[in-house]
Amino acid sequence: MESLEMNCKMSGLSSAPVFRAEKRCEEQNPTNHSDRQEMSEMVMRLNQIPEPLAKMVGIAASVAQSRRCSLYIVGGFIRDFLLGRESYDLDFAVSANPISFAIEVAEKLNARLVPLHFDPPTGRIVRWDSSLPDAFADFTELKGDLKEDAKNRDFTCNALFVDVIELAKKGSAPLIDPLGGIEHIFKRSLVLPSRRVLQDDPVRILRAFRFAASLKFQIDQETKEAISLSAPLLLNAAPERILMEWAWILQTNSAHEQIASMDELGVLKILLPELIKLKEVPAAGYHHLDGFNHTLEAVKMADRVMAGETEDEGLNELLKQVQNSFHVRFGYRRYGTWVLKFATLLHDIAKPQTMTFDEEGDLHFYGHEKVGANMAEQICDRFKLSRREKEMVSKLVQSHMRPVGLAGAKFLTERALRRFWRDLGELAGIYCVALSAADLMATCGSEMTKEQRDRHYTALRRLMETYLALKETKERIRLVTGNEIMERYKIQPSPLVGKALKLIEDAVLDGRVTTKEEAWTLLDAAMQELLERSKEKNAERERNLDLKDSEKQIGTPSQNPISFDF
């Protein structure tokens, strides 16, 4: 298998295939008896598993042997190797209490155990190898025999098993495929083991779209029908779990297609009814698409912008210098890509509420960015985004028209350009430029002239040029250090130090401070207020912690505990 050979080379392993299979998943679907027999004889070899994962397999096998219980690798790890995809997450099914089993494995590996939830009980082991800091191994209880367990999995492509004890003892073990999942992988088809699995866990509905995007699979017709029928059940799902699936879908480069599919199957109106209302915004003036399809097109274009593939070569070169900004981490496997694209998805969310027609019949959306920022905050609260994610999304929605204002200005002054970066900050400023470029690329109405388009791109280029110049200046001019601030004001390392440094940096960039003495004068005058604000925030944080502790003592039940299924 060529794709698997490439996978092994990338992992620093031998180039022998992971499984004894002559046909790649990209090739023609298996239809005859010999092809099916070949699939049933596929084998996983221990020496083809990355060393940190092989270590986990070996320790887990020894614990299973000592406890005289059955243990299987199951799910996404097997699927990904069949597809030639790198995978560093393991799922185990064990015929014993998975928490106590995982505790023993974690102790032997000197690793950390995280109980995810208790229905069904699941133990997650993390940080057992420094070379794979984000890898994990999940242990759940085997439900009945293998066929019964397979029927409880999310999709047949994840209902594949390998006997861990046999793999560790013999160095290889056959793939066990109770439901024909290997054939569905060859067909690149997402198939439910039964419709009941969506009722058991409605978040699997979103997982279907995530797998369709990340694996390039097609959701089969029966599964689509089941998704449509089960979509309302998502209202009862934990918002934290919905958030994870949303983020992972949006981080793929076919997110726009999956959102359109979610709309077609009635899922989107359950999760984001505000987005559906954009269909009421007609294609007119600058826009060749209605509000809903313009938004999907902008999400699509956001991927091109982040890759430095806009219509303006000058802007592309500037964007390529800040591509690391889109990989900034915001949460568990959630990065800047997701935050930018979620803000893009919501950037026009208030247009239906602010839509008006003037006497000549022209459309206007006065203040839609401000109303939209408030709506975005409510949506972020609903999905339980972190405070940092929420603030970023809201800021981007509120600010997405600022580059348009700069483009329409009679004179584009350095002061106005610097004010943009001072108001938004580094990361939000870069994301705002990217969102504006994606918005522009999705706007091709009859009233959009070439001159307007060129002026918009000029404004975006000037903004990025200003940012890079300011960054160079800031790195070159360091009047005071964090250590000096802590020593002068007798404070410990804290966000307060960063705020003090930011205060000086802004003053330097504005030309108000040019010497170290002036920097200290500025800080001396501002430090008392900064200290008081810091104390207020610390007091508020303590009150919130006390409230959480009291809730725990009262025994507040945990609603919809988080689980993971890869």
C-alpha positions in Angstrom: 0.0 0.0 0.0 1.7 3.1 -1.2 -0.1 5.5 1.2 0.8 3.3 4.2 4.5 3.1 3.1 4.6 6.9 3.0 3.0 7.0 6.5 5.7 4.7 7.8 8.5 6.8 6.3 7.1 10.0 7.9 7.0 8.2 11.2 10.7 7.1 10.9 9.7 3.5 10.5 10.5 0.9 7.9 8.7 1.2 4.6 6.9 -2.1 4.8 3.1 -1.8 4.7 1.3 -1.7 8.0 -1.2 -4.3 6.8 -1.0 -7.2 4.5 -3.1 -5.6 1.8 -2.2 -5.1 -1.8 -4.9 -2.6 -2.7 -5.0 1.0 -1.6 -8.2 2.5 -0.2 -8.1 5.0 -3.1 -8.5 2.2 -5.7 -11.6 0.7 -7.0 -14.1 -0.7 -4.5 -13.8 -4.4 -3.7 -16.6 -6.3 -5.3 -15.6 -9.9 -5.9 -15.0 -12.8 -3.5 -11.2 -12.6 -3.7 -11.1 -8.9 -2.8 -13.3 -9.6 0.2 -11.2 -12.5 1.3 -8.1 -10.4 1.1 -9.7 -7.7 3.3 -10.5 -10.4 5.9 -6.9 -11.4 6.1 -5.5 -8.0 6.9 -3.0 -7.9 9.7 -1.6 -5.2 12.0 2.1 -5.6 12.9 3.5 -4.3 16.1 6.8 -3.1 14.5 4.8 -0.8 12.2 3.3 1.2 15.2 5.2 4.3 16.3 7.4 3.4 19.2 5.5 5.5 21.9 2.2 3.8 20.9 3.9 0.4 20.8 5.1 1.0 24.3 1.5 1.7 25.4 0.3 -1.4 23.7 2.9 -3.6 25.4 2.2 -2.3 28.9 -1.6 -2.5 28.3 -1.2 -6.1 27.1 0.8 -7.1 30.2 -1.9 -5.6 32.5 -4.6 -7.5 30.5 -2.7 -10.8 30.8 -2.2 -10.3 34.6 -5.9 -9.6 35.0 -6.9 -12.4 32.6 -9.2 -10.1 30.7 -9.6 -9.4 27.0 -8.3 -6.2 25.5 -8.7 -4.8 22.0 -7.5 -1.8 20.0 -10.7 -0.4 18.4 -11.8 2.4 16.1 -10.0 5.4 14.6 -6.4 4.2 14.9 -7.1 1.1 12.8 -9.2 3.2 10.3 -6.5 5.8 9.9 -3.8 3.3 9.2 -5.9 1.7 6.6 -6.2 5.1 5.0 -2.5 5.8 5.3 -3.1 8.6 7.8 -0.9 9.4 10.8 -2.6 8.7 14.0 -1.3 9.0 17.6 -4.5 8.3 19.6 -5.5 4.9 20.7 -8.9 3.5 21.8 -9.0 0.3 23.8 -12.0 -1.8 24.7 -11.4 -4.0 27.8 -13.5 -6.7 29.5 -12.9 -5.3 32.9 -13.4 -2.1 34.8 -11.8 0.4 32.5 -11.0 3.0 35.1 -9.1 0.6 37.4 -7.5 -0.9 34.4 -6.3 2.5 33.0 -5.0 3.5 36.5 -2.7 0.4 36.5 -1.5 1.1 33.0 -0.9 4.8 33.8 1.1 3.9 36.9 3.3 1.6 35.0 3.9 4.3 32.4 4.3 7.1 34.9 1.6 8.9 33.0 -1.5 11.0 33.9 -5.0 9.5 34.0 -8.1 11.7 33.3 -11.5 10.1 33.9 -13.7 11.6 31.2 -17.1 10.5 32.3 -18.9 7.7 34.0 -21.6 6.6 31.7 -20.0 4.6 30.2 -16.9 4.8 32.4 -13.9 6.0 30.4 -10.3 6.5 31.4 -8.0 8.6 29.3 -4.2 8.3 29.7 -2.1 11.3 28.5 1.5 12.5 28.6 3.2 9.1 28.7 5.8 10.2 26.2 7.3 13.6 25.8 7.6 13.2 22.0 3.7 13.0 21.7 2.4 15.6 24.2 -1.1 15.7 22.7 -1.5 11.9 22.2 -4.0 10.0 24.4 -5.2 6.5 25.0 -8.8 5.9 26.0 -10.1 2.8 27.8 -13.8 1.9 27.8 -15.6 -1.3 28.7 -16.2 -3.9 26.1 -20.0 -4.2 25.6 -20.8 -7.9 25.2 -19.0 -9.8 22.5 -17.2 -8.0 19.6 -20.2 -8.0 17.3 -22.4 -6.5 20.0 -19.7 -3.9 20.9 -19.3 -3.0 17.2 -23.1 -2.3 16.9 -22.7 0.3 19.6 -19.9 2.2 17.8 -20.6 5.4 15.9 -19.8 4.2 12.4 -18.8 0.9 10.8 -15.4 2.3 9.8 -14.7 2.6 13.5 -16.0 -0.8 14.4 -12.7 -2.7 13.7 -10.7 -4.6 16.4 -7.3 -5.9 17.0 -6.5 -8.3 19.9 -3.8 -6.5 21.9 -2.5 -9.6 23.8 -2.0 -11.4 20.5 -0.4 -8.4 18.9 2.1 -8.0 21.8 2.8 -11.8 22.0 3.2 -12.6 18.3 4.1 -9.2 16.9 1.1 -9.3 14.7 -2.7 -9.8 14.8 -5.5 -9.9 12.3 -8.1 -7.2 11.9 -11.5 -8.3 13.2 -14.3 -6.7 11.2 -17.8 -7.8 12.5 -19.8 -5.3 10.4 -18.0 -4.9 7.1 -16.3 -1.7 8.1 -13.2 -2.3 5.9 -15.3 -2.5 2.8 -17.0 0.8 3.8 -13.5 2.4 4.2 -12.6 1.2 0.7 -15.8 2.8 -0.5 -15.1 5.9 1.6 -18.6 5.6 2.9 -19.9 6.6 6.4 -22.5 4.0 7.5 -24.2 3.7 10.9 -24.2 0.3 12.7 -27.8 1.1 13.5 -30.0 4.2 13.9 -30.1 3.7 17.6 -26.5 4.9 18.0 -27.6 8.5 17.2 -30.2 8.3 19.8 -27.6 7.0 22.3 -25.3 9.9 21.5 -26.7 12.7 19.3 -23.2 14.3 19.0 -22.4 11.5 16.5 -24.6 13.5 14.1 -21.9 16.2 14.0 -19.2 13.6 14.0 -20.5 12.4 10.7 -19.9 15.8 9.1 -16.4 16.0 10.7 -15.4 12.6 9.3 -16.9 13.5 5.9 -14.7 16.6 5.9 -11.5 15.2 7.4 -11.6 11.7 5.8 -13.2 12.8 2.5 -16.0 10.2 3.1 -19.5 10.3 1.8 -22.4 10.0 4.2 -24.6 7.1 2.9 -28.3 7.7 2.2 -29.7 5.7 5.1 -27.3 7.6 7.5 -28.5 10.9 6.0 -32.1 9.9 6.7 -31.2 8.9 10.3 -29.4 12.2 10.8 -32.4 14.2 9.6 -34.8 12.4 11.9 -32.4 12.6 14.9 -31.3 16.2 14.5 -33.6 17.7 17.2 -31.8 15.4 19.8 -28.8 17.8 19.5 -30.8 20.2 21.7 -30.1 17.8 24.6 -26.4 17.3 23.9 -23.7 18.9 26.0 -22.7 22.2 24.4 -19.0 21.5 25.2 -19.1 18.5 23.0 -20.9 20.3 20.2 -18.3 23.0 20.4 -15.5 20.4 19.9 -17.1 19.0 16.8 -17.9 22.5 15.4 -14.3 23.6 15.9 -12.9 20.4 14.2 -15.3 20.8 11.3 -14.4 24.4 10.7 -10.7 23.6 10.9 -11.0 21.5 7.7 -10.8 23.0 4.3 -14.3 21.7 3.3 -16.1 23.3 6.2 -18.3 25.3 3.8 -19.5 22.1 2.1 -20.3 20.4 5.4 -22.3 23.4 6.7 -24.3 23.3 3.5 -24.9 19.6 4.1 -25.9 20.3 7.7 -28.4 22.8 6.3 -29.8 20.3 3.8 -30.3 17.7 6.5 -32.0 20.0 9.0 -29.1 20.1 11.5 -28.0 23.7 11.0 -31.4 25.1 12.0 -31.1 23.2 15.3 -27.6 24.5 16.1 -27.5 27.9 14.5 -31.0 29.1 13.6 -29.6 32.7 13.4 -27.6 31.6 10.3 -30.7 30.3 8.5 -32.2 33.8 8.7 -29.4 35.0 6.4 -31.3 33.4 3.5 -33.8 36.3 3.9 -31.0 38.7 2.8 -31.3 39.0 -1.0 -28.5 39.1 -3.5 -28.3 42.7 -4.4 -25.8 45.6 -4.9 -22.3 44.5 -4.0 -23.4 40.9 -3.4 -24.0 38.3 -6.0 -25.2 35.8 -3.5 -27.9 35.9 -0.8 -26.7 36.4 2.8 -26.5 32.7 3.6 -24.5 31.6 0.6 -22.3 34.7 0.8 -21.4 33.6 4.3 -20.5 30.1 3.2 -18.5 31.5 0.3 -16.6 33.7 2.8 -15.8 30.7 5.0 -14.5 28.9 1.9 -12.4 31.9 1.0 -10.9 32.2 4.5 -8.9 29.0 3.8 -7.5 30.6 0.6 -6.6 33.8 2.5 -4.8 31.9 5.3 -2.8 30.1 2.6 -1.9 33.4 1.0 -4.0 32.8 -2.1 -6.0 36.0 -2.5 -6.5 37.9 -5.8 -3.7 40.4 -4.7 -0.1 39.1 -4.9 1.2 41.8 -2.7 -1.2 40.9 0.1 -0.3 37.2 -0.4 3.3 37.8 0.3 2.5 39.8 3.5 0.0 37.1 4.7 2.6 34.4 4.3 4.7 36.2 6.8 2.1 35.8 9.5 0.8 32.2 8.8 1.9 31.1 12.3 -0.8 33.3 13.7 -3.5 31.0 12.4 -2.0 28.1 14.4 -2.2 29.8 17.8 -3.8 27.4 20.2 -7.1 28.4 21.8 -8.2 25.2 23.4 -8.0 21.4 23.1 -7.0 20.9 19.4 -8.7 24.2 18.7 -6.5 26.8 16.9 -6.7 30.2 15.3 -8.1 28.7 12.1 -11.3 27.7 13.9 -11.7 31.1 15.6 -11.2 33.0 12.4 -13.6 30.8 10.4 -16.3 30.9 13.2 -16.1 34.7 13.2 -16.4 34.6 9.4 -19.5 32.4 9.8 -21.0 34.9 12.1 -19.7 38.2 10.6 -23.1 39.1 8.9 -25.3 37.4 11.5 -27.2 40.6 12.3 -28.0 41.6 8.7 -31.6 40.2 8.8 -32.3 42.3 11.9 -30.7 45.5 10.5 -31.9 45.2 6.9 -33.6 48.4 5.6 -34.5 49.8 2.2 -34.1 53.5 1.3 -36.5 55.4 -1.0 -34.6 54.2 -4.1 -35.0 50.6 -3.0 -31.3 50.1 -2.1 -30.4 47.8 0.8 -28.7 49.0 3.9 -27.5 47.2 7.1 -26.6 50.1 9.4 -24.9 49.0 12.6 -25.0 45.3 11.7 -21.5 44.8 13.0 -22.4 46.1 16.5 -25.6 44.2 16.7 -23.8 41.2 15.3 -21.1 41.4 18.0 -23.7 41.1 20.7 -25.4 38.2 18.9 -22.0 36.5 18.5 -21.4 36.8 22.2 -24.7 35.1 22.9 -23.9 32.3 20.5 -20.5 31.8 22.0 -22.1 31.6 25.4 -24.5 29.0 24.1 -21.7 26.8 22.8 -19.5 27.4 25.9 -16.5 28.9 24.1 -13.7 30.0 26.4 -13.6 33.6 27.4 -10.6 34.2 25.1 -12.4 32.6 22.1 -15.6 34.6 22.8 -13.7 37.9 23.1 -11.9 37.2 19.8 -15.0 36.2 17.9 -17.0 39.2 19.2 -14.2 41.6 18.4 -13.8 40.3 14.9 -17.5 40.5 14.1 -17.6 44.1 15.5 -14.5 45.2 13.6 -14.9 43.4 10.3 -16.1 46.6 8.6 -13.1 48.7 9.7 -10.9 47.8 6.7 -13.8 48.8 4.5 -13.9 52.2 6.2 -10.2 52.6 5.6 -10.6 51.7 2.0 -13.2 54.3 1.5 -11.3 57.1 3.3 -10.1 60.0 1.1 -6.6 59.7 2.6 -5.2 56.6 4.2 -3.0 58.0 7.0 -0.4 56.4 9.1 -2.2 57.5 12.2 -5.4 55.7 11.1 -3.4 52.5 10.3 -1.7 52.6 13.6 -5.0 53.2 15.4 -6.4 50.0 13.9 -3.6 47.9 15.4 -3.7 49.7 18.7 -7.4 49.1 19.1 -7.5 45.5 17.9 -4.1 44.2 19.0 -1.8 41.9 17.1 -3.7 38.7 16.7 -7.2 40.2 16.3 -5.8 42.6 13.8 -4.3 39.9 11.6 -7.5 37.9 11.8 -9.6 41.0 11.0 -7.5 41.6 7.8 -8.0 37.9 6.9 -11.7 38.1 7.5 -12.0 41.3 5.4 -10.1 39.7 2.6 -12.3 36.6 2.7 -15.4 38.8 2.8 -14.1 40.8 -0.2 -13.4 37.6 -2.3 -17.0 36.4 -1.6 -18.4 39.7 -2.8 -18.8 40.0 -6.6 -22.0 41.9 -7.1 -22.7 44.2 -10.1 -22.1 47.4 -8.0 -18.6 46.3 -6.9 -16.3 48.2 -9.2 -12.7 47.4 -10.0 -11.6 50.6 -8.3 -13.4 49.8 -5.1 -11.9 46.3 -5.1 -8.4 47.7 -5.7 -8.8 50.3 -2.9 -9.9 47.6 -0.5 -6.9 45.4 -1.3 -4.6 48.5 -1.0 -6.0 49.1 2.5 -5.4 45.5 3.5 -1.8 45.7 2.2 -1.1 48.9 4.0 -2.5 47.5 7.2 -0.2 44.5 7.0 2.8 46.6 6.0 2.1 48.8 9.1 1.8 45.8 11.3 5.1 44.3 10.2 6.8 47.7 10.6 5.4 48.2 14.1 6.4 44.7 15.0 10.0 45.4 13.9 10.1 48.6 15.8 8.7 47.0 19.0 11.3 44.2 18.9 14.1 46.7 18.3 13.0 49.2 21.1 12.7 47.6 24.5 13.0 50.5 27.0 12.2 48.4 30.1 12.0 44.7 30.8 9.5 42.6 32.7 12.1 41.9 35.4 12.8 45.6 35.8 9.1 46.2 36.3 8.7 43.5 38.9 11.8 44.7 40.8 10.7 48.4 40.8 7.1 47.8 41.9 7.8 44.7 44.1 5.3 42.5 42.2 5.3 38.8 41.2 5.1 37.4 37.6 1.5 38.0 36.6 -0.7 39.4 33.7 -0.1 42.8 35.4 3.5 42.8 34.1 2.3 42.2 30.6 -0.2 45.0 30.8 2.5 47.4 32.0 4.8 46.4 29.1 1.9 46.8 26.7 1.3 50.3 28.0 4.9 51.3 27.3 4.9 49.7 23.9 1.7 51.6 22.8 3.3 54.8 24.0 6.5 54.1 22.1 4.6 53.4 18.9 2.6 56.6 19.3 5.7 58.6 19.9 4.7 59.7 23.4 7.7 57.9 25.0 11.2 57.8 23.6 13.5 57.3 26.6 13.7 54.9 29.6 13.0 57.9 32.0 9.8 58.7 30.1 8.7 55.1 30.3 9.2 55.0 34.1 7.3 58.3 34.4 4.4 56.9 32.5 4.3 53.7 34.5 4.7 55.5 37.9 1.6 57.5 37.0 -0.4 54.4 35.8 0.7 51.7 38.2 -1.6 52.5 41.1 -4.7 52.1 38.8 -3.3 48.9 37.2 -2.7 47.4 40.7 -6.3 48.2 41.8 -7.7 46.7 38.7 -5.6 43.6 39.2 -6.8 43.2 42.8 -10.5 43.6 41.7 -10.0 40.8 39.1 -8.3 38.5 41.6 -11.1 39.1 44.1 -13.7 38.3 41.5 -11.8 35.1 40.5 -11.8 34.0 44.2 -15.5 34.7 44.5 -16.2 32.5 41.4 -14.0 29.7 42.8 -15.9 29.8 46.1 -19.2 29.6 44.2 -18.0 26.6 42.2 -16.8 24.9 45.4 -20.1 25.5 47.1 -21.9 24.0 44.1 -19.8 20.9 44.3 -20.5 20.5 48.0 -24.2 20.9 47.4 -23.8 18.1 44.8 -24.8 19.8 41.6 -25.1 17.0 39.0 -22.8 17.2 35.9 -25.1 17.5 32.9 -24.2 15.7 29.7 -20.6 14.7 30.6 -18.0 15.0 27.9 -17.0 11.9 26.0 -14.7 11.4 23.0 -15.1 9.0 20.1 -12.4 9.1 17.3 
